[in-house]
Amino acid sequence: MRYKITIEYDGTNILGWQRQLDGPSVQEYLENAVLSLVPHSSSSRIEVQGAGRTDAGVHALAQVAHFDLEREIEDWKLRDAINFHLRDQNAPVVVTLVEAVSSDFNARFSAKGRGYIYRILNRRAPSALEKNRVWWVPVELNITKMQEAAKHLLGYHDFSSFRAAACQAKSPLKTLDKIEIYQQGEEIIFEVEAKSFLHHQVRNIVGTLKLVGDGHLQPSDIKKILEAKDRKVAGPTAPASGLYLSKVWY
Amino acid sequence: MRYKITIEYDGTNILGWQRQLDGPSVQEYLENAVLSLVPHSSSSRIEVQGAGRTDAGVHALAQVAHFDLEREIEDWKLRDAINFHLRDQNAPVVVTLVEAVSSDFNARFSAKGRGYIYRILNRRAPSALEKNRVWWVPVELNITKMQEAAKHLLGYHDFSSFRAAACQAKSPLKTLDKIEIYQQGEEIIFEVEAKSFLHHQVRNIVGTLKLVGDGHLQPSDIKKILEAKDRKVAGPTAPASGLYLSKVWY
């Protein structure tokens, strides 16, 4: 039986999605939890495959993953059982939904698209309640200019200027389907969607658009930066704390 | 010079508003921060007086307090300086606003009213991202019934049934000016307002209304509980983690 799970996590104190030798990861917490449901002799490891990797400090509202179990368990019972074993590990990870799926479903390769949210807290005072949940930017940002700049990024482009050096994608060519920027109270929210993203692509886009917002760049500079196909000409990578994997669709 | 400050804090790891001998409090963090701005010989303690005490684990979006300084400092400079010294203490406390006020302003006694927000996360899965920020209630709550029940609490009543044993108020008679309950995503939000509250009044109200929401009580039972004037007949105190002091007005 193959199961699709939807996962929420607080990335603050973990090394990211992928299992690592030197610290806790979402994958490890989940694999340990699912393994606790399996008779000991039958398996020494369950593989939980995610729709996408997230870096250390990045959060998820709705990451998706899949795994196989020999036992057939009702969806809600499986969700509650995994959450029990996650809490047992004191993991900052929760399964919000379990769905039985056909064996050809693959969380990563079947995904039609992914959505991220990025939150900037734009006020003079830092945050007490949303620390590690936002990027605190104390200087006032011009949303209209950031919106104008963002239009240059929509569609099919070579995103080399917004790609991490460590990116393992075969090609820097990606299609950005959506980038919306709006005010919500004292926060500025970025919503982005694409079939898939390059490593650090969202954080590099936000870090560069912030330079438009604070006046260091003009909206039209974003077009030049894109055309330069050179990571060095774009802005810095925005902090992980503001980024949320918000949805994956199939 | 008297200054009025508006304060945001994460109550999770502090003992509450009031200075205590056995652990950190919002008042102590603030008094230490303000004292850092004063020449050493002139004072050994600055008193920061809050509009109301909050218990351990209770948060604030906009607590208000006042203190006196001999120096006159521009509002924004004072805010940034206090926040600098709060961060220095790694305090989960931030000053969002500083206003110079006349010397007869008193954060506690001049207050015309106080508002609280209570957040229940109402879903089967616990929260990874909002842990310590909500009360997680996994059983489905009926909002309409809780709204109907809440109407009995509006207005001037003897709130003895919702009053903590340790409450120091002279009288259990209070006027509840507002109690609104609504859904927001997976959360149920309670908004309450009054000139002042008894100790644990909001948490005892929410803890009792939750018993209406899950079917243990009928809306009309709330009227009987109120009339009994007996803490033992009402429901349990809702956890501190869901409560936010959200405004104080003058």
Interface residues (C-beta under 8 A of the other chain):
Chain A: E8 Y9 D10 H59 L61 W76 R79 D80 N83 R87 P92 V93 V94 V95 T96 L97 R123 R124 A125 P126 S127 A128 L129 K131 R133
Chain B: E8 Y9 D10 H59 L61 W76 R79 D80 N83 R87 P92 V93 V94 V95 T96 L97 R123 R124 A125 P126 S127 A128 L129 K131 R133
